[in-house]
């Protein structure tokens, strides 16, 4: 057997092994359970209210939406941090968007009754029923799964997801909203901390945390996200058109889901812009440095390779999880 034939055989074997490995580690999101299609609010009646249909079934025109803004807050064991975030966001929204917003809290299977705590906070803040809507996922899916579920069931013309820790100044959402409103077609505005890289807010983080995050950013750049400096900030806004083009097709439910959002946006030529926001480190992060950042790196490689190899397709999750 000649060397070219041997080399071709080895290459084919390696490619087959690579394809098989990516296929094994690839992911399809869990199909939502019936209870996850309902929400409860601060009226004492429990989860008896139906969420709007999932994103792929919503009306095709954003102008048909009844509300201007949906704020999705993914939450897992957040009774220690959610109160401050809600207090800040509600104060701003009541001043600037009163009667024209909803806050959709997606409790990702918490063990500390985050769902009930959120309802108590809604009452304490003087909100009428159905402004704060709480969905309890029957089983933990991961931050990406919680965000996807919330965005797909949001009623607003514009949809923001914001972390429950309140690390980003909520009033900065107005800068994201302005950009999304001014652009035509599908648009995504992502909060960015890139301008803060040399400030105390970043420099004073644990050295190992910064080292691992820089390593992750290098991987993100290597695997094709080169025009976005901060992919992981938990403060991103979509108009309905962009949300319908991205979230029905999401595969990744863990921390690296932000990168898949941007990959799907790039594949479909969606307008994406980084918008500087104010941010501070908040204690209580759910990220386990050793475990989760390694998992994020694996998920990143698998996600990018799965799209390149055709294992992930744009209509796949829309059919299987809707």
C-alpha positions in Angstrom: 0.0 0.0 0.0 1.4 3.4 -1.0 2.1 6.2 1.4 -0.6 8.5 -0.1 -3.2 5.7 0.4 -2.0 5.1 4.0 -2.1 8.9 4.7 -5.6 9.2 3.2 -6.7 6.2 5.3 -5.3 7.7 8.5 -6.9 11.1 7.8 -10.3 9.5 7.1 -10.0 7.6 10.4 -9.1 10.7 12.3 -12.0 12.7 10.7 -14.4 9.9 11.5 -13.2 9.8 15.1 -13.5 13.6 15.4 -17.0 13.5 13.9 -18.0 10.7 16.3 -16.6 12.5 19.3 -18.4 15.8 18.5 -21.6 13.8 17.9 -21.3 12.1 21.3 -20.9 15.4 23.1 -23.5 17.3 21.0 -26.7 18.3 22.7 -30.4 18.7 22.0 -32.4 20.7 24.6 -34.9 18.9 26.8 -38.4 19.1 25.6 -40.4 21.4 27.9 -42.9 19.8 30.3 -46.5 20.9 30.4 -46.1 22.7 33.7 -43.3 24.8 32.2 -45.8 26.4 29.9 -47.5 28.1 32.8 -46.6 30.8 35.2 -47.6 32.1 38.6 -47.8 35.7 39.7 -48.4 37.5 43.0 -52.1 36.8 43.3 -52.0 33.6 45.4 -53.5 31.4 42.7 -50.4 29.4 41.8 -49.2 28.3 38.3 -52.5 28.5 36.5 -51.7 31.2 33.9 -50.7 30.1 30.4 -47.5 31.6 28.9 -47.7 32.9 25.3 -46.8 30.2 22.7 -43.2 29.5 22.1 -41.3 32.0 19.9 -41.6 30.1 16.6 -45.4 30.3 17.0 -45.7 34.0 17.9 -47.2 36.5 15.5 -44.8 37.4 12.8 -44.9 41.2 13.3 -43.2 42.7 16.3 -45.8 45.5 16.3 -48.5 42.9 17.2 -46.9 42.4 20.6 -48.9 43.8 23.5 -45.9 45.0 25.5 -42.8 46.9 24.6 -40.4 45.1 26.9 -39.8 41.6 28.4 -37.1 41.2 30.9 -36.0 37.5 31.3 -34.2 36.7 34.6 -32.7 33.2 34.7 -32.5 32.2 38.4 -31.0 29.3 40.3 -30.9 29.5 44.1 -31.0 33.3 44.0 -32.9 34.3 47.2 -29.7 36.1 48.4 -29.3 38.3 45.3 -32.5 38.5 43.4 -34.2 41.0 45.8 -31.6 43.8 45.1 -31.8 43.2 41.3 -35.6 43.4 41.3 -35.6 46.5 43.4 -33.2 48.3 41.0 -34.9 47.1 37.9 -38.5 47.7 39.0 -37.6 51.2 40.2 -36.2 52.0 36.7 -39.0 50.3 34.8 -41.8 51.9 36.8 -40.2 55.4 36.1 -39.6 54.8 32.4 -41.8 52.0 31.1 -44.7 51.7 33.5 -47.5 49.5 32.3 -45.5 48.5 29.2 -43.2 45.7 30.6 -43.1 42.3 32.2 -40.4 40.6 34.2 -40.3 36.9 33.4 -38.3 35.0 36.1 -37.3 31.5 35.1 -36.5 29.5 38.2 -34.1 26.8 37.0 -35.2 24.1 39.5 -34.0 26.0 42.6 -33.8 24.3 46.0 -34.2 27.6 48.0 -37.7 28.5 46.8 -36.5 31.3 44.6 -39.9 31.2 42.8 -41.8 32.0 46.0 -39.3 34.6 47.0 -39.7 36.4 43.7 -43.5 36.6 44.2 -43.0 38.0 47.7 -40.7 40.7 46.3 -43.2 41.6 43.6 -45.8 42.2 46.3 -43.3 44.1 48.5 -42.4 46.4 45.6 -46.1 47.2 45.1 -46.5 45.5 41.7 -49.9 44.3 40.5 -50.3 40.7 39.4 -48.9 39.7 36.0 -46.0 42.2 35.9 -43.7 39.7 37.5 -44.3 36.2 36.1 -42.5 33.2 37.6 -41.9 30.0 35.7 -40.6 27.0 37.6 -38.6 24.5 35.5 -39.4 21.0 36.7 -35.7 20.0 36.3 -32.5 22.1 36.2 -31.5 22.9 32.6 -28.7 25.3 33.0 -28.6 29.1 32.5 -28.8 28.8 28.7 -31.9 26.6 28.9 -33.6 29.0 31.3 -32.8 32.0 29.2 -34.0 30.3 26.0 -37.2 29.2 27.7 -37.9 32.8 28.9 -37.1 34.5 25.6 -39.3 32.1 23.6 -42.2 32.8 25.9 -41.7 36.6 26.2 -44.5 38.9 25.0 -42.5 42.1 24.5 -41.4 43.7 21.2 -38.0 43.8 22.7 -36.5 41.1 25.0 -33.7 41.6 27.5 -32.1 38.9 29.5 -30.4 40.1 32.7 -28.5 38.1 35.3 -30.2 37.8 38.7 -27.1 39.1 40.5 -27.7 42.7 39.4 -24.1 43.1 38.4 -24.9 45.3 35.4 -26.5 48.7 36.1 -30.0 48.1 35.0 -30.6 51.7 33.7 -28.0 50.8 31.0 -30.7 48.8 29.3 -31.9 52.1 27.7 -28.7 52.2 25.7 -29.3 48.7 24.3 -33.0 49.5 23.7 -32.1 52.7 21.7 -29.8 50.8 19.4 -32.3 48.0 18.8 -35.1 50.4 18.1 -33.0 52.5 15.6 -31.8 49.5 13.5 -33.9 47.8 10.9 -34.4 44.0 10.6 -33.3 41.5 13.2 -31.1 43.2 15.8 -29.1 42.1 18.9 -27.5 44.5 21.4 -25.1 43.0 23.9 -23.9 44.6 27.0 -20.1 44.8 27.0 -17.5 45.1 29.8 -14.6 45.3 27.4 -14.0 49.0 28.2 -13.5 48.0 31.9 -10.7 45.5 31.3 -8.1 47.6 33.2 -10.5 49.0 35.9 -10.6 47.8 39.5 -13.9 46.0 38.8 -11.9 43.5 36.7 -8.4 43.7 38.0 -9.4 42.9 41.6 -11.1 39.6 40.6 -9.3 36.5 41.6 -6.2 36.0 39.5 -7.1 32.4 38.6 -10.6 33.6 37.5 -9.1 36.2 35.2 -6.6 33.7 33.8 -9.3 31.1 33.0 -11.6 33.7 31.5 -8.8 35.1 29.3 -8.2 31.5 28.1 -11.8 31.1 27.3 -11.8 34.3 25.3 -8.8 33.1 23.3 -10.8 30.0 22.5 -13.8 32.0 21.5 -11.6 34.1 19.2 -10.0 31.0 17.7 -13.4 29.4 17.0 -14.8 32.3 15.0 -16.2 35.0 17.3 -13.7 37.7 16.4 -15.7 40.9 16.3 -17.1 40.7 19.8 -14.8 41.4 22.7 -17.2 40.4 25.6 -19.4 37.4 24.7 -20.3 36.4 28.3 -21.9 39.5 29.8 -25.4 38.5 31.1 -27.1 41.5 29.6 -28.3 41.1 26.0 -31.3 42.5 24.2 -33.1 41.2 21.1 -36.0 42.5 19.0 -38.6 39.8 18.3 -37.4 39.2 14.8 -33.9 38.3 16.1 -35.3 36.2 18.9 -37.4 34.1 16.5 -34.3 33.6 14.3 -32.0 32.5 17.1 -33.7 30.9 20.1 -35.8 28.1 18.5 -32.5 26.7 17.2 -30.5 26.8 20.4 -28.7 23.6 21.4 -26.5 24.6 24.3 -28.1 25.0 27.7 -25.1 25.5 29.9 -22.8 28.6 30.4 -21.4 28.8 26.8 -24.9 29.4 25.3 -24.0 33.1 24.8 -21.5 32.0 22.1 -24.1 29.9 20.3 -26.4 32.9 20.3 -23.7 34.9 18.6 -22.9 32.1 16.2 -26.5 31.8 15.2 -26.7 35.5 14.7 -23.6 35.5 12.5 -24.8 32.6 10.4 -28.0 34.5 9.7 -26.5 37.9 9.1 -28.3 39.4 12.1 -27.1 42.9 13.2 -25.1 42.6 16.4 -23.6 45.5 18.4 -21.6 45.7 21.6 -22.9 48.4 23.9 -20.7 49.5 26.9 -22.4 48.9 30.3 -21.5 49.6 33.9 -20.7 46.4 35.8 -19.4 45.3 39.1 -18.4 41.9 40.6 -21.1 40.5 42.9 -20.4 37.7 45.4 -22.3 34.4 45.1 -21.4 33.4 41.5 -22.7 30.0 40.5 -19.7 29.3 38.3 -17.3 26.7 39.7 -14.0 27.9 38.3 -12.3 24.5 37.9 -15.4 22.5 36.7 -17.5 25.0 34.8 -14.8 26.8 32.9 -13.4 23.5 31.6 -16.9 22.4 30.7 -17.4 25.8 28.9 -14.3 25.2 26.9 -15.4 21.7 25.9 -18.9 23.0 25.0 -17.4 25.8 22.9 -15.3 23.4 20.8 -18.2 21.0 20.4 -20.7 23.7 19.5 -18.4 25.3 16.8 -17.4 21.9 15.4 -21.0 20.7 15.3 -22.1 23.6 13.2 -19.1 23.2 10.9 -19.8 19.5 10.5 -23.5 19.9 10.0 -24.4 18.1 13.2 -26.2 21.2 14.4 -28.8 22.6 11.9 -30.8 25.7 12.0 -34.2 24.0 12.1 -33.3 21.0 14.2 -34.3 22.3 17.7 -37.3 24.2 16.4 -38.9 20.9 15.3 -37.9 18.7 18.2 -38.4 21.0 21.2 -41.4 23.0 20.1 
